[in-house]
Amino acid sequence: MGHSLHTKSFYHRATRHAGEAYAPVLAKNGTSLAWLQVDHAHERLILQHGEEAHALALTEPGFLFSPVFAGDWLCWVEQHGARWEIRAARWRDEHPSPHTIHAPEIARPLHLVAATGPSGCWLAWEERTGRRTVVQAALLGPNGGFITAPLIVSPADTNGYDPALAVATDGSAWCAYSAYADDNYRIFITSLAADGSSASSPQRVSHQHHACVWPSLWPSLQGGVWFSYTCYTGPHHGHEDTSHVRHARSLLQRRFFQYHGRVYAGRLKAGQQEVAVGAPSPQAKLWHIDTGLVFGSDGAGHSQVIEDPEGGLHLLFRQHAVPANVLPCEGPAPELKRHPRFKPARHDRMHPNLAVTSLVDGVWTPPGVIVPRAHFDLGLSLNFDGRLCSLAFAEDARRTGWSGEGEWFDDVGEVGLGVLRLAITPTAAPSSAPLAVPVFPSGRLTNPHAIAPELTQWRGRTFALGQTHCHSNLSVCHRELDRDPHFNYRFMQDVQHCRFGALTDHEYNLWHTEMLLLRKLAEYYYFPGEFVALPAYEWTGSDPRDCSHDGGPFGHFNVLGFEPLAPRDFCNPNDPANPGNTPEKFWRHMAGRKLVTPPHHVVDFNHFYHWEFWDDAFQPVVEIFQDDRGSGEQAGAPGVTNGTKLAKPVWALDALRGGKRFGFIAAGDHAGIALAGVWTRELTREALHAGMHEKLCFATTGAHVAVILVANDEPVDTAKSIPGAHFELRVGSTEAPALIEVLRNGSVVRMLESVAQTGVRRWQEPSAQSGDFWYARVHWADGELAWTSPVWI
């Protein structure tokens, strides 16, 4: 079996500050290409009808999403004030004129896909309202509007994502999507009436108990459709679990981020499900055969299944792997410029390759790499005429590394996008087998959250849990395992029931493209009253090679924005020319802004925080616990893991004893499980910012709990005459705590064991004196912990 790369053409190349672009999509003519191009703080939609043609900007600068060619139309999502609209323009016109075809009042569309059949062109998308997301589909009419009202095709009472579309050989339309159902992400397929008037009941086609995402569809010559999807089912043995919390639910959540993706393929026809029968070699044992696994696809991201005219099965997919089998280009092979110090990073830290494999005589061929380091893990846009596959692609030739070796510092390396043409040799139709009935284990992924209502309210405030330290695949650390930005936001809401969250990718891995993604996703997912997304990033100043200026190194803090950020607000301590390259410069640069910059992993061996850099206005809270590095509270404290390797660590408790005043939060970093809690008057950015500044916060290792300690009826400072104080501790959770420790100046002075229930506890402390600070640690039997913020007498 041979795949051959015929041609590879770059339509556009970009360096930092000069024409950055991403997300290319290809029209049915195989030559017209559209993409999103960064325009300083925003972006434009660009259309170009060939490699040498003139590029045309179709939009004004703004926040845009998911362009797709849909028959005669080029469609995309565009923000217009408070509304997010589906827009369209006739892409063949000399001067395309955009118009709105769908403008929901509150909901926000995303992830458009299209497929054309005898009835016309179908369009499908996901549409979010608050924390609820559905998949919708509709037929486009000749005038660029919908023939009938859009249909919700995803299962009721679930969140549906990432649709795929195909029109079968009999003219029937099919829509696949991932939906959060049965306590994880599953793949469903719905068939649609030819006139767009109705849809069948959703049918589940994934049979793994791990998360299944990113489906694709292709019409089958035997009827129905082929499907493929990615499942996070392959353990990553090089990323050991060092977390403090070890119970089943926490470990299942961590595995969501620590397992390789693998592709599975099958067929759905006449309501019957089959899996593609393939093996890595003719000698494979039979237990491999009926799974539908595409062997050789470890490290997979988005995929696209294809059937050739002989019924043979082929698969294009993105893959984090060493690009061992790069297909040579038969025609001219243009190269992107690279920095003189360019060197490939570890494959799971780079952007994925674009690869192809085929099912030949019951064996999946070794993947052939078409594009190494394909820029961003997005859906694939292609045309296939039975032999030649034309495909939109983007390629990344930038440096990828830490600190001063990150993309921020590469002004020479290019990102290019264009069209390639891949010859696919037809093969015999593969064997298939009935799909096994899915059997899911009893383990729970979702956080339980049924806390007694009276314990979720306090003095006109409600508690909100959120993630304030979370990396996506925009960061170099674990690019494959940290998942894409959308999935991090989904995980916060579907699994952890968070009410606020932030993506904090490393500033040294960001060009304006990545900054724009972080900024516009924070606006897309921000629904006041439902979920508060915070624009954010990680300020990373611990590398002595690059941060020895102005008294550095400094340590790390996250920049949490409670108002929109601009490109100038992204500061880098590794850049000598940056106006915010030290903590003091950063705080001066941001004076008066609604920002919080909590230090984190304060006693980590390599990245400890230098407490001499401090600003009360920006640091009302400190990240007391983090998933892998554990607690930074004090030596020997519960929750301490591998983050205590300094010879003379300065713990958070040492800083408190030295006179600093801050509240406690927790967060996840990679595999974001630990959470921050805030007692807030409402679910808005402004109210959360106020709650953090009032130190009305708490930290949890991941349990869905609500805790607060009050002294003399005040939650932070009390002016009541002393000696003596009376305390109130509120603990709301689904399970009663096993132990409560009350600490005075960091020492345990009271222990409540075998606590029978959650609720409110009150007691007197006659020995309390002026200058004391008090806080509580709450333990649960499964190892989860929570810390209240300190209160000062």
VOGU-3710 file (C-alpha; in Angstrom, 3 decimals, decimal comma):
1> mghslhtksf> 0,000/0,000/0,000  1,445/3,357/-0,955  0,411/6,908/-0,166  2,233/9,605/-2,083  2,319/13,318/-1,461  1,956/15,016/-4,855  2,155/18,714/-4,072  2,377/20,993/-1,088  1,697/24,709/-1,540  1,884/27,484/1,015
11> yhratrhage> -0,701/30,200/0,484  0,459/32,246/3,466  3,493/32,374/5,753  3,805/34,355/8,953  6,307/35,276/11,609  5,654/36,818/14,993  4,136/40,302/14,618  3,709/39,801/10,854  0,563/38,147/9,546  0,033/35,351/12,068
21> ayapvlakng> -2,690/32,994/10,796  -4,355/29,692/11,650  -7,419/27,432/11,086  -7,362/27,015/7,257  -10,382/25,442/5,497  -10,664/24,290/1,882  -13,481/24,838/-0,639  -14,881/22,077/-2,863  -12,958/23,390/-5,874  -9,768/22,294/-4,120
31> tslawlqvdh> -8,017/25,640/-4,587  -9,925/28,295/-2,613  -8,718/28,575/0,956  -10,015/30,575/3,918  -8,330/31,168/7,260  -8,270/33,383/10,342  -5,549/36,021/10,389  -4,500/37,899/13,500  -5,005/41,652/13,354  -3,247/42,829/16,546
41> aherlilqhg> -5,915/42,493/19,251  -8,444/40,774/16,976  -8,603/38,771/13,737  -10,075/38,818/10,241  -11,430/36,120/7,941  -9,287/35,852/4,791  -10,296/34,222/1,478  -7,843/33,347/-1,314  -8,680/31,580/-4,590  -5,301/30,003/-5,294
51> eeahalalte> -1,650/30,034/-4,266  -0,816/33,151/-6,251  -4,209/34,882/-6,016  -4,938/38,063/-4,098  -6,028/37,563/-0,473  -9,375/39,158/0,378  -10,438/40,164/3,912  -14,144/39,368/4,406  -14,618/40,821/7,893  -13,650/43,743/10,036
61> pgflfspvfa> -11,379/42,926/12,997  -13,203/41,005/15,708  -13,479/37,652/17,456  -14,210/34,886/14,913  -14,651/31,122/15,076  -14,787/28,005/12,887  -14,944/29,056/9,233  -16,341/26,366/6,905  -17,254/26,158/3,225  -20,899/25,104/2,942
71> gdwlcwveqh> -21,916/24,647/-0,711  -22,021/28,104/-2,279  -21,378/29,751/1,072  -18,467/30,414/3,343  -19,820/30,447/6,909  -18,281/31,449/10,218  -19,149/32,594/13,756  -18,583/36,253/14,601  -19,084/38,239/17,789  -21,248/41,346/17,428
81> garweiraar> -21,440/43,085/20,771  -23,222/40,784/23,184  -24,344/38,448/20,381  -22,510/35,648/18,605  -23,844/35,127/15,086  -23,418/32,686/12,220  -22,460/34,762/9,186  -22,156/33,750/5,535  -20,908/35,084/2,193  -20,950/33,680/-1,357
91> wrdehpspht> -17,329/32,710/-1,666  -17,303/32,592/-5,499  -18,458/36,238/-5,813  -15,869/38,773/-6,844  -16,792/40,893/-3,839  -18,456/38,577/-1,263  -20,992/40,399/0,908  -21,407/38,867/4,402  -24,809/38,591/6,041  -26,180/36,995/9,213
101> ihapeiarpl> -28,007/33,669/8,899  -28,418/32,800/12,595  -28,383/35,243/15,505  -29,678/33,680/18,733  -30,604/36,150/21,437  -28,490/34,596/24,202  -26,996/31,345/22,901  -23,602/31,257/21,202  -22,858/29,007/18,187  -19,470/27,379/17,629
111> hlvaatgpsg> -17,697/24,624/15,627  -19,511/24,817/12,290  -19,388/21,814/9,917  -21,082/21,263/6,540  -21,988/18,504/4,059  -23,747/18,672/0,682  -26,304/16,215/-0,707  -29,333/16,049/-3,032  -31,430/18,163/-0,646  -28,825/20,912/-0,499
121> cwlaweertg> -26,126/21,834/1,966  -26,411/20,899/5,627  -24,856/22,985/8,372  -24,365/21,772/11,956  -22,876/23,458/15,009  -22,800/23,383/18,781  -24,635/26,164/20,590  -23,956/27,174/24,196  -26,198/28,945/26,673  -24,558/29,270/30,072
131> rrtvvqaall> -23,378/25,788/31,002  -25,708/24,047/28,543  -24,576/23,106/25,025  -26,616/21,429/22,282  -25,791/20,330/18,741  -28,054/21,782/16,055  -28,409/21,162/12,320  -30,262/22,856/9,470  -30,474/22,943/5,668  -29,098/26,022/3,971
141> gpnggfitap> -31,257/27,565/1,269  -30,088/29,163/-1,994  -30,320/32,651/-0,492  -28,058/31,857/2,449  -30,765/31,264/5,043  -32,172/28,156/6,675  -34,965/26,296/4,858  -36,451/25,139/8,162  -35,788/26,001/11,787  -32,601/24,417/13,204
151> livspadtng> -33,082/21,019/14,863  -31,491/19,971/18,153  -29,936/16,597/17,354  -27,961/15,854/20,546  -29,538/13,826/23,377  -31,764/15,645/25,835  -30,252/16,617/29,194  -26,686/16,255/27,896  -24,081/18,659/26,611  -23,208/17,992/22,960
161> ydpalavatd> -20,002/19,040/21,223  -17,885/18,932/18,049  -20,392/17,855/15,373  -19,481/16,049/12,155  -21,717/15,731/9,068  -22,029/13,382/6,098  -24,624/12,657/3,421  -24,939/8,933/2,659  -25,215/7,443/-0,848  -29,020/7,267/-0,514
171> gsawcaysay> -29,178/11,011/0,204  -29,824/10,690/3,938  -27,928/13,076/6,208  -26,109/12,043/9,374  -24,686/14,052/12,256  -22,170/12,702/14,789  -21,041/14,462/17,951  -19,534/13,938/21,365  -21,945/14,302/24,299  -21,430/14,237/28,044
181> addnyrifit> -23,609/11,250/28,957  -23,325/8,301/31,357  -20,749/10,277/33,345  -18,264/10,694/30,488  -17,909/11,833/26,884  -19,604/9,432/24,410  -20,071/9,476/20,624  -23,611/9,605/19,227  -24,990/9,699/15,667  -28,367/11,085/14,563
191> slaadgssas> -29,942/10,751/11,095  -31,827/13,710/9,612  -34,886/13,880/7,369  -33,999/14,915/3,837  -36,062/18,111/4,077  -34,550/19,150/7,402  -37,845/18,792/9,252  -36,986/16,066/11,784  -34,226/13,931/13,266  -34,019/10,374/14,567
201> spqrvshqhh> -33,238/9,451/18,151  -29,526/9,685/18,941  -27,665/6,366/18,737  -24,494/5,785/20,730  -21,638/4,242/18,731  -18,671/4,464/21,134  -18,137/1,437/23,382  -15,224/2,505/25,599  -15,673/3,665/29,189  -12,994/6,364/28,767
211> acvwpslwps> -13,677/9,770/27,203  -14,529/9,659/23,484  -14,252/12,870/21,464  -13,899/14,439/18,001  -15,994/12,238/15,703  -15,785/12,186/11,904  -18,173/10,730/9,277  -17,925/9,481/5,680  -20,588/7,919/3,415  -20,280/4,128/2,998
221> lqggvwfsyt> -20,817/2,455/-0,398  -22,715/-0,306/1,407  -25,108/2,201/2,942  -25,003/4,277/6,062  -21,832/5,990/7,207  -18,342/5,187/8,427  -17,380/6,942/11,638  -14,171/7,499/13,574  -13,408/9,142/16,897  -10,629/9,541/19,422
231> cytgphhghe> -10,729/7,844/22,818  -8,428/8,710/25,727  -7,687/5,091/26,525  -3,893/4,672/26,326  -1,897/5,125/29,557  1,033/7,541/29,350  3,723/5,725/31,291  6,141/8,636/31,272  3,812/10,912/33,249  3,568/9,415/36,720
241> dtshvrhars> 0,745/10,291/39,088  2,208/12,070/42,108  -0,981/13,578/43,463  -1,891/13,544/47,134  -5,472/12,395/46,539  -5,670/8,789/45,371  -9,320/7,764/45,487  -11,142/6,446/42,412  -12,938/9,610/41,308  -9,831/11,786/41,518
251> llqrrffqyh> -7,762/9,213/39,626  -10,402/8,936/36,891  -10,351/12,706/36,465  -6,568/12,728/36,250  -6,625/9,966/33,642  -8,739/12,200/31,445  -5,580/14,326/31,099  -2,920/11,611/31,367  -4,012/9,081/28,741  -3,047/8,973/25,064
261> grvyagrlka> -5,711/9,379/22,431  -6,361/6,410/20,131  -8,612/6,337/17,058  -11,500/3,891/16,684  -13,470/3,309/13,477  -16,755/1,641/12,577  -19,889/1,815/10,446  -23,540/2,552/11,136  -26,125/1,382/8,594  -29,816/0,582/8,931
271> gqqevavgap> -29,516/1,072/12,673  -26,859/-1,662/12,990  -23,388/-0,827/14,292  -20,179/-2,479/13,162  -16,515/-1,944/13,939  -13,717/-2,027/11,399  -11,671/-5,200/11,781  -7,992/-4,346/11,744  -4,797/-5,477/13,411  -1,201/-4,276/13,675
281> spqaklwhid> 0,028/-7,411/11,892  -1,372/-10,722/10,552  -0,148/-12,401/13,739  -2,270/-10,225/16,048  -4,254/-12,150/18,627  -8,011/-12,397/18,161  -8,804/-10,276/21,191  -7,554/-7,282/19,229  -9,924/-7,786/16,338  -13,401/-6,683/17,423
291> tglvfgsdga> -12,470/-3,404/19,116  -12,415/-1,113/16,078  -9,040/0,217/17,197  -6,893/1,845/14,525  -3,520/0,348/15,421  -0,587/2,736/15,319  -2,763/5,710/16,287  -1,435/6,240/19,839  -1,216/9,944/20,593  -4,121/10,752/18,265
301> ghsqviedpe> -6,156/13,922/18,112  -8,739/14,826/15,445  -9,288/12,195/12,732  -11,147/11,861/9,423  -12,230/8,488/8,050  -12,392/8,062/4,231  -13,737/5,296/1,980  -12,298/4,919/-1,535  -14,247/3,783/-4,677  -13,340/0,127/-3,994
311> gglhllfrqh> -14,727/0,304/-0,469  -11,274/0,507/1,123  -10,889/2,331/4,431  -8,334/5,074/5,087  -7,770/7,450/7,964  -6,207/10,880/8,216  -5,450/11,926/11,774  -3,393/14,228/13,943  -0,853/12,431/16,105  1,661/13,271/18,805
321> avpanvlpce> 4,445/10,892/17,773  8,004/10,877/16,498  7,628/11,651/12,745  9,537/8,548/11,692  7,836/7,938/8,319  7,584/11,348/6,628  6,193/11,007/3,104  8,397/12,693/0,477  6,767/15,223/-1,817  6,871/14,306/-5,526
331> gpapelkrhp> 6,677/17,936/-6,624  8,410/21,011/-5,216  8,584/20,840/-1,409  8,671/24,378/-0,027  10,196/24,770/3,423  9,359/27,179/6,200  12,058/29,333/7,758  13,425/28,149/11,079  15,345/29,825/13,848  19,093/28,994/13,789
341> rfkparhdrm> 18,702/27,306/17,195  15,638/25,310/16,171  15,547/21,741/17,446  12,551/19,419/17,762  11,125/19,097/21,235  9,782/15,857/22,645  6,895/14,723/20,440  4,239/15,083/23,162  5,357/18,705/23,647  5,061/19,745/20,003
351> hpnlavtslv> 1,962/20,290/17,923  0,769/16,974/16,452  1,811/15,609/13,071  -0,745/15,075/10,325  -0,618/11,387/9,316  -2,396/8,845/7,096  -2,986/5,089/7,451  -5,003/2,500/5,493  -6,654/-0,812/6,305  -5,100/-3,338/3,897
361> dgvwtppgvi> -5,817/-7,080/4,133  -6,979/-6,679/7,700  -3,868/-4,757/8,778  -3,494/-1,046/9,520  -0,448/0,243/7,659  2,218/2,202/9,598  1,172/5,871/9,693  2,809/8,059/7,075  3,416/11,651/8,130  2,117/14,238/5,669
371> vprahfdlgl> 2,828/17,359/7,730  5,161/17,305/10,733  4,193/19,705/13,523  0,793/20,540/12,034  -0,240/23,793/13,684  -3,012/23,287/16,280  -5,129/20,173/16,750  -8,233/21,197/14,792  -10,719/19,344/12,600  -9,599/18,384/9,081
381> slnfdgrlcs> -10,886/20,153/5,963  -10,495/18,082/2,783  -11,903/16,929/-0,567  -11,503/13,399/-1,986  -12,298/12,492/-5,595  -11,667/8,765/-5,176  -7,925/8,929/-5,691  -6,567/12,383/-4,890  -7,186/13,967/-1,508  -6,852/17,750/-1,325
391> lafaedarrt> -6,332/18,953/2,216  -5,978/22,299/3,994  -3,017/22,285/6,366  -0,981/24,496/8,676  2,628/23,784/9,659  4,670/25,105/12,568  8,416/25,738/12,208  8,871/27,745/15,400  11,071/26,887/18,316  9,215/25,106/21,087
401> gwsgegewfd> 10,668/25,208/24,560  10,779/26,734/27,998  11,488/30,285/29,098  13,855/31,987/26,652  13,555/29,085/24,207  9,794/29,463/23,812  7,835/30,646/20,801  7,615/34,196/22,218  11,306/34,673/21,337  11,215/33,253/17,812
411> dvgevglgvl> 10,937/36,110/15,307  12,445/34,018/12,493  10,528/30,741/12,568  7,387/30,669/10,444  3,909/29,247/10,620  2,565/28,518/7,141  -0,760/27,345/5,779  -1,861/26,088/2,405  -3,091/23,105/0,392  -1,522/19,686/-0,157
421> rlaitptaap> -2,582/16,882/-2,478  -2,245/13,285/-1,363  -2,698/10,276/-3,662  -4,546/7,425/-1,952  -4,350/3,982/-3,590  -7,708/2,148/-3,496  -7,818/-1,041/-1,424  -10,276/-3,893/-0,912  -13,271/-3,366/1,349  -12,387/-4,238/4,936
431> ssaplavpvf> -14,029/-6,799/7,168  -16,355/-5,601/9,889  -17,881/-7,115/13,003  -20,949/-6,289/15,101  -20,273/-3,664/17,740  -20,106/-5,084/21,240  -22,789/-3,791/23,602  -21,209/-1,008/25,685  -20,673/-1,935/29,319  -19,531/0,926/31,522
441> psgrltnpha> -17,932/0,431/34,944  -19,459/1,865/38,065  -16,656/4,367/38,792  -17,775/8,006/38,896  -15,926/10,759/37,039  -18,216/13,610/38,080  -17,802/15,535/41,332  -20,806/15,003/43,624  -22,276/18,387/44,487  -25,587/18,000/46,333
451> iapeltqwrg> -24,661/20,184/49,323  -27,439/21,206/51,690  -28,776/24,539/50,365  -28,448/26,335/53,706  -24,683/25,648/53,641  -24,208/27,114/50,155  -25,290/30,607/51,286  -23,673/32,949/53,794  -24,620/36,573/54,503  -26,038/37,227/51,078
461> rtfalgqthc> -23,234/35,385/49,329  -23,070/32,062/47,535  -20,014/29,869/47,219  -18,456/29,268/43,820  -15,774/26,723/42,962  -13,408/27,349/40,099  -10,147/26,496/38,387  -7,542/29,285/38,486  -4,493/27,398/37,184  -5,011/25,203/34,147
471> hsnlsvchre> -2,874/24,551/31,069  -4,087/23,644/27,598  -2,207/22,381/24,565  -0,959/25,930/23,998  1,712/25,246/26,663  4,820/23,191/25,975  4,860/21,189/29,229  2,453/18,380/28,305  0,933/19,617/25,058  -0,609/16,268/24,169
481> ldrdphfnyr> -2,037/15,536/27,616  -3,250/18,992/28,617  -6,039/18,834/26,000  -7,352/21,624/23,857  -8,695/24,870/25,401  -12,346/24,042/24,747  -12,079/20,701/26,500  -10,576/22,307/29,572  -13,532/24,675/29,837  -15,921/21,750/29,281
491> fmqdvqhcrf> -14,227/19,617/31,935  -14,498/22,418/34,490  -18,248/22,640/33,917  -19,379/19,108/32,987  -17,226/17,170/35,443  -16,269/19,517/38,271  -19,389/21,731/38,328  -17,189/24,827/38,430  -18,735/28,279/38,284  -15,569/30,073/37,187
501> galtdheynl> -12,318/29,141/35,493  -9,202/30,322/33,693  -6,682/28,924/31,212  -3,197/29,934/32,355  -0,838/28,933/29,563  2,824/29,910/29,759  3,507/33,348/28,335  6,737/32,187/26,695  4,782/29,808/24,435  2,441/32,543/23,201
511> whtemlllrk> 2,458/34,471/19,978  -0,405/36,901/19,374  -2,338/33,935/17,933  -2,299/32,041/21,206  -2,941/35,220/23,212  -5,968/35,882/21,033  -7,278/32,341/21,579  -7,026/32,710/25,362  -8,696/36,115/25,242  -11,562/35,286/22,902
521> laeyyyfpge> -12,390/31,962/24,578  -12,622/33,778/27,910  -15,231/36,057/26,337  -17,067/33,193/24,613  -17,439/31,145/27,814  -18,308/34,090/30,065  -22,001/33,931/30,947  -22,639/36,167/33,993  -24,743/34,309/36,521  -23,830/30,924/35,023
531> fvalpayewt> -20,087/30,623/34,441  -17,339/33,221/34,738  -14,414/32,683/32,374  -11,330/34,726/33,225  -8,737/35,850/30,649  -5,437/34,683/32,116  -1,937/33,317/31,624  1,031/32,157/33,695  3,883/34,606/34,424  6,869/32,285/34,702
541> gsdprdcshd> 9,990/33,832/36,181  12,071/31,058/37,713  14,670/30,204/35,052  18,052/31,609/36,223  19,302/31,645/32,615  16,645/34,155/31,561  15,391/35,743/34,805  18,582/36,896/36,517  17,837/40,557/35,720  16,549/43,076/38,284
551> ggpfghfnvl> 17,022/40,797/41,270  15,522/37,660/39,716  14,666/34,835/39,522  11,260/35,613/40,961  9,053/32,521/40,868  5,684/31,981/39,235  2,300/33,616/39,518  -0,853/33,406/37,480  -2,289/36,570/35,966  -6,054/36,318/36,491
561> gfeplaprdf> -7,969/39,014/34,650  -11,351/40,136/35,984  -11,714/42,385/32,961  -10,751/41,830/29,294  -7,024/41,690/28,543  -5,206/43,242/25,596  -1,981/42,040/23,924  0,022/44,627/25,905  -1,212/42,988/29,114  0,760/39,808/28,345
571> cnpndpanpg> 4,116/40,247/30,058  7,146/37,962/30,058  9,829/37,874/32,782  12,195/36,067/30,396  12,193/38,978/27,937  14,698/41,733/28,843  12,779/44,257/26,745  9,342/43,574/28,189  7,768/46,336/30,340  6,468/43,780/32,858
581> ntpekfwrhm> 9,488/41,498/33,184  9,763/41,752/36,979  6,957/41,552/39,540  7,357/45,225/40,503  7,393/46,359/36,867  4,409/44,180/36,124  2,380/45,602/39,008  3,282/49,169/38,009  2,386/48,359/34,406  -1,009/47,031/35,567
591> agrklvtpph> -1,735/49,633/38,265  -5,457/50,152/38,763  -6,448/47,052/36,785  -8,809/44,320/38,037  -6,156/41,604/38,246  -5,096/39,041/40,843  -1,650/37,394/40,683  -1,530/34,468/43,138  1,886/32,803/43,589  1,923/29,031/43,200
601> hvvdfnhfyh> 4,035/25,945/44,023  5,788/28,220/46,491  8,350/25,647/47,737  8,947/23,720/44,517  12,608/22,852/44,041  12,959/24,514/40,629  10,161/27,066/40,672  9,779/28,296/44,258  8,313/31,719/44,883  10,589/34,534/46,083
611> wefwddafqp> 8,442/36,101/48,788  10,375/39,385/48,809  8,363/40,275/45,705  4,957/41,139/47,051  2,059/43,503/46,391  -1,055/43,432/48,574  -3,179/44,979/45,834  -2,468/42,127/43,425  -1,825/39,231/45,812  -4,767/38,852/48,185
621> vveifqddrg> -4,562/35,047/47,790  -1,917/32,348/47,443  -2,234/28,937/45,814  -1,797/26,758/48,910  -2,273/23,408/47,106  -1,603/22,127/43,610  -2,313/18,697/42,147  1,187/17,335/41,552  3,293/19,492/43,851  0,912/19,194/46,765
631> sgeqagapgv> 0,595/21,553/49,717  2,786/24,605/50,253  1,377/25,254/53,713  4,163/24,033/56,025  6,531/21,110/56,505  4,816/17,932/57,578  1,345/19,253/56,881  -1,342/17,088/55,283  -1,219/17,195/51,499  2,547/17,732/51,238
641> tngtklakpv> 3,897/15,688/48,295  6,922/16,180/46,063  7,146/19,971/46,241  9,351/20,277/49,324  12,850/19,736/47,975  14,349/23,101/48,892  16,998/23,003/51,601  15,399/25,983/53,379  11,913/26,389/51,951  9,842/29,451/52,736
651> waldalrggk> 6,380/28,016/53,263  3,131/29,969/53,088  2,981/29,711/56,867  6,408/31,389/57,134  5,123/34,278/55,013  2,035/34,629/57,221  4,158/34,628/60,358  6,324/37,300/58,727  3,356/39,656/58,485  1,916/39,049/55,020
661> rfgfiaagdh> -1,851/38,677/54,851  -3,461/36,515/52,182  -6,234/34,008/51,685  -5,915/30,416/50,490  -6,946/28,947/47,148  -5,978/25,708/45,388  -5,646/24,882/41,702  -4,653/22,150/39,306  -1,849/23,277/36,966  -1,654/20,173/34,720
671> agialagvwt> -4,518/17,709/35,108  -6,531/20,436/36,782  -8,299/18,804/39,721  -7,722/20,972/42,821  -10,067/23,956/43,045  -10,423/27,439/44,476  -13,523/28,501/46,360  -14,879/32,054/46,644  -17,839/33,383/48,642  -19,296/35,877/46,181
681> reltrealha> -22,342/38,145/45,982  -22,986/37,143/42,366  -21,401/35,217/39,536  -19,654/38,056/37,734  -16,048/38,977/37,210  -16,442/42,075/39,360  -17,971/40,180/42,288  -15,380/37,380/42,165  -12,613/39,971/42,117  -14,111/41,604/45,201
691> gmheklcfat> -14,460/38,240/46,951  -10,791/37,417/46,385  -9,704/40,847/47,611  -11,791/40,368/50,733  -10,011/37,001/51,173  -13,381/35,256/51,302  -11,761/32,224/49,741  -10,910/28,626/50,487  -8,888/25,795/48,952  -9,910/22,230/48,137
701> tgahvavilv> -7,964/19,306/46,703  -10,869/18,737/44,311  -13,847/17,884/46,488  -17,005/19,890/45,890  -17,236/21,551/49,323  -17,958/24,943/50,880  -16,035/26,045/53,990  -15,494/29,323/55,865  -14,086/30,260/59,276  -15,392/33,376/61,076
711> andepvdtak> -13,931/34,968/64,238  -16,019/37,368/66,301  -18,550/37,464/63,457  -15,916/38,698/60,964  -14,476/36,545/58,163  -11,003/38,166/57,876  -10,153/40,826/60,495  -11,878/41,462/63,817  -11,652/44,658/65,862  -13,427/43,114/68,849
721> sipgahfelr> -11,641/43,605/72,166  -9,548/40,660/73,288  -8,371/38,434/74,935  -10,685/35,732/73,809  -12,674/35,184/70,638  -15,631/33,170/69,489  -15,448/31,200/66,235  -17,869/29,834/63,692  -16,878/27,183/61,132  -19,232/26,258/58,294
731> vgsteapali> -18,619/23,003/56,390  -20,861/22,045/53,489  -20,174/18,834/51,576  -21,870/15,697/50,326  -19,958/13,586/52,885  -19,348/14,369/56,534  -15,690/15,205/57,278  -13,562/12,681/59,147  -11,453/15,267/60,986  -11,372/19,025/61,491
741> evlrngsvvr> -8,180/20,739/62,666  -8,223/24,318/63,948  -4,834/26,059/63,746  -3,583/29,126/65,574  -0,515/30,744/63,975  0,056/27,475/62,124  -0,167/25,118/65,124  -3,080/22,767/65,740  -4,943/23,829/68,870  -8,233/22,009/68,427
751> mlesvaqtgv> -9,200/18,726/66,737  -12,712/17,478/66,057  -12,582/13,787/65,164  -15,281/11,489/63,843  -17,421/14,433/62,817  -20,949/13,114/62,346  -22,306/15,665/59,899  -21,627/18,782/57,903  -22,999/22,039/59,181  -22,067/24,958/61,459
761> rrwqepsaqs> -19,867/24,648/64,550  -19,350/27,381/67,135  -16,915/27,545/70,048  -14,970/29,926/72,296  -11,181/30,358/72,333  -10,353/32,213/75,592  -6,624/32,234/74,774  -6,956/34,121/71,470  -4,711/37,193/71,434  -4,159/40,228/69,265
771> gdfwyarvhw> -1,997/39,414/66,236  -3,141/35,771/66,002  -4,198/34,286/62,719  -6,454/31,235/62,677  -7,540/28,816/59,971  -9,000/25,329/59,682  -8,082/22,205/57,789  -10,904/19,815/56,993  -10,207/16,150/56,188  -12,459/13,604/54,506
781> adgelawtsp> -12,076/9,834/54,699  -11,130/9,535/51,014  -8,104/11,831/51,433  -9,654/15,071/50,196  -8,717/18,234/52,074  -9,981/21,785/52,361  -8,376/24,861/53,925  -10,252/27,939/55,078  -8,524/31,267/54,596  -6,919/32,696/57,751
791> vwi> -8,748/35,136/60,006  -6,777/37,660/62,041  -7,603/38,732/65,589
//
